Amino acid sequence: MKIIKAKDYNDLSRKAANIISAQIIMKPHCVLGLATGSTPIGTYQQLVERYNGGDLDFSEVTTVNLDEYKGLPRENDQSYYYFMNEHLFSKVNIDKNRTFLPDGTEEDSAKACRDYNAVIHSVGGVDLQLLGLGHNGHIGFNEPGTVFEKETHCVSLTERTIQANRRFFASEEEVPRQAYTMGIKTIMSAHRILVVVSGEDKAEIVREAFFGPVTPAVPASILQMHNEVIVIADEAALSKCEGLY
């Protein structure tokens, strides 16, 4: 695991975009695993700027997203498809037919998960997987538990995650209670993994996830077992890790 300290959020976003840009340039037909949430937004903005400057071509890129809320159609402004379209897909020359997320409108959880596993297998796996880090150590919507879930599954969100997402909805009642998410095995099958973390409020979980014991109680801790993980975190997020890297 390689830890890269960024000066601040903007520096973090630039450094993350550098790595993703290099992946696209070196392998134009690559498969990118993408993440939602507030932290990757700056990275996507950087990628859009580079596309607008003529430095990136997304025409052959395929994307698979980590997760999607169960029950939300793509048109809902809180769906993760809407998020990706707003921040990246609509702003670059990517083929929308090669942008994949779990189907949040599929009520049959087993079918939704089976279908998304088939999609991931059909594209040949992920070359570079972008991840954020939840306050409780979740990656995707893989919440703390007693085992590491393998492939795409339906998860009931923890109260802490529901409260963290509350700010995006008009009321707490509107926050989805379940989501479809890639499993840990799928994430760990990516050739390379890029984690972006920002803010002092993430400092404790950064220490636990990347320098503590590997345990399903902290899902991100499994990343310590991957051969090629890059963590880009700002000074605030790394404030409790001095001397550990």
Secondary structure, 3 states (H helix, E strand, C coil): CEEEEECCHHHHHHHHHHHHHHHHHHCCCCEEEECCCCCCHHHHHHHHHHHHCCCCCCCCCEEEECEEECCCCCCCCCCHHHHHHHHCHHHCCCCHHHEECCCCCCCCHHHHHHHHHHHHHHCCCCCEEEECCCCCCCECCECCCCCCCCCCEEEECCHHHHHHHHHHCCCHHHCCCEEEECCHHHHHCCCEEEEEECCHHHHHHHHHHHHCCCECCEHHHHHHHCCCEEEEEECCCCCCCCCCC
